[in-house]
Amino acid sequence: MFLARVTGSLVATQKVASMTGHKLLIVEPFRVDEKGGDRLVPTGRTFVVVDALGAGLGEMVLICQGSSARLTPETEKLPIDAVVIGLVDTVDVRGKVVFSTRAES
C-alpha cells in the first residue's frame, strides 16, 4: 500500500466491458521526507487507479497495488493493478502529524 494525492481523472470510452462504470483517477504517490521525516513529499511518478470510494481531486488516498487490488468486493473481477482503498484523514510519523485534512481546510 502507499499514499497518493489525486491529481486528475481519466476517461476511456473504449475499454473491456467489465471496466464500464468504474471511475479512473490519476494519482501521484507521496513518501515521508528522508531529510527530516516531518512532511510528505511527492515521488514524481503517476499511476492510474480504479476509484472504489469516490475520491475527489486533491484528496490524499491509500492505494493498494498488484494482485491485492483485486481482493475487494468491488474489484474482484476487474483486470486492474491499483485501487483506492482509503481516504486519508491524518498521517502521523514518529508522533508528529505530517498530514491532516483539517490543516487544509
C-alpha positions as CSV (number, residue, x, y, z in Angstrom):
1,M,0.0,0.0,0.0
2,F,1.1,3.6,-0.5
3,L,-0.2,7.1,0.0
4,A,-1.0,9.2,-3.1
5,R,-2.8,12.5,-3.9
6,V,-5.5,12.5,-6.6
7,T,-4.2,14.8,-9.4
8,G,-6.7,14.1,-12.1
9,S,-9.2,11.8,-13.8
10,L,-9.1,9.6,-16.9
11,V,-11.9,8.9,-19.3
12,A,-11.6,5.9,-21.7
13,T,-14.7,5.5,-23.9
14,Q,-13.3,2.2,-25.3
15,K,-12.5,-0.4,-22.7
16,V,-13.2,-4.0,-21.7
17,A,-16.8,-4.5,-20.7
18,S,-16.0,-5.3,-17.1
19,M,-14.5,-1.8,-16.6
20,T,-17.6,0.1,-17.8
21,G,-18.9,2.3,-15.0
22,H,-15.7,2.3,-13.0
23,K,-14.1,5.7,-12.2
24,L,-10.4,6.1,-13.1
25,L,-8.2,8.5,-11.4
26,I,-4.6,9.7,-11.9
27,V,-2.7,9.8,-8.6
28,E,0.8,10.8,-7.6
29,P,2.4,8.8,-4.8
30,F,3.9,10.5,-1.7
31,R,6.5,9.4,0.7
32,V,7.9,10.6,4.1
33,D,10.7,13.2,3.5
34,E,14.0,11.4,4.1
35,K,15.7,14.6,5.4
36,G,13.6,15.1,8.5
37,G,10.6,12.9,8.4
38,D,8.4,15.9,9.1
39,R,6.5,16.1,5.9
40,L,5.2,14.2,2.9
41,V,6.9,14.8,-0.5
42,P,5.8,13.7,-4.0
43,T,7.7,11.0,-5.7
44,G,7.3,12.4,-9.2
45,R,5.6,9.4,-10.5
46,T,1.9,8.9,-11.5
47,F,-0.4,5.9,-11.6
48,V,-3.9,5.2,-13.0
49,V,-6.1,3.7,-10.3
50,V,-9.7,2.5,-10.0
51,D,-11.7,4.6,-7.5
52,A,-13.8,2.3,-5.3
53,L,-14.7,5.0,-2.8
54,G,-15.5,8.3,-4.6
55,A,-12.2,10.2,-4.0
56,G,-12.0,13.8,-5.2
57,L,-9.4,15.9,-6.8
58,G,-6.6,16.9,-4.4
59,E,-7.5,14.3,-1.8
60,M,-4.9,12.1,-0.2
61,V,-5.8,8.4,-0.6
62,L,-4.5,5.0,0.3
63,I,-3.7,2.8,-2.7
64,C,-3.4,-0.9,-2.9
65,Q,-1.4,-2.3,-5.9
66,G,-0.7,-5.6,-7.6
67,S,-2.9,-8.7,-7.2
68,S,-4.2,-7.4,-3.9
69,A,-6.0,-4.7,-5.8
70,R,-8.5,-7.4,-6.9
71,L,-9.3,-8.6,-3.3
72,T,-12.1,-6.1,-2.6
73,P,-15.7,-7.0,-3.4
74,E,-15.9,-4.0,-5.8
75,T,-12.8,-5.1,-7.8
76,E,-12.6,-8.9,-7.6
77,K,-13.5,-9.5,-11.2
78,L,-11.7,-6.5,-12.7
79,P,-8.4,-6.5,-14.8
80,I,-6.7,-3.9,-12.6
81,D,-3.4,-3.3,-10.9
82,A,-4.3,-0.4,-8.5
83,V,-7.3,0.7,-6.5
84,V,-8.2,3.4,-4.0
85,I,-9.0,1.6,-0.7
86,G,-9.0,4.5,1.7
87,L,-9.4,8.3,2.1
88,V,-6.7,9.5,4.3
89,D,-7.6,11.9,7.2
90,T,-4.2,12.0,9.1
91,V,-0.7,10.7,8.7
92,D,1.4,10.5,11.9
93,V,5.2,9.8,11.7
94,R,7.1,9.3,14.9
95,G,4.5,11.1,17.0
96,K,4.2,14.1,14.7
97,V,1.3,14.8,12.3
98,V,2.8,15.3,8.8
99,F,-0.6,15.4,7.0
100,S,-4.1,16.2,8.1
101,T,-7.2,17.1,6.2
102,R,-8.0,19.6,8.9
103,A,-4.8,21.6,8.1
104,E,-6.0,22.1,4.5
105,S,-9.5,23.5,5.5
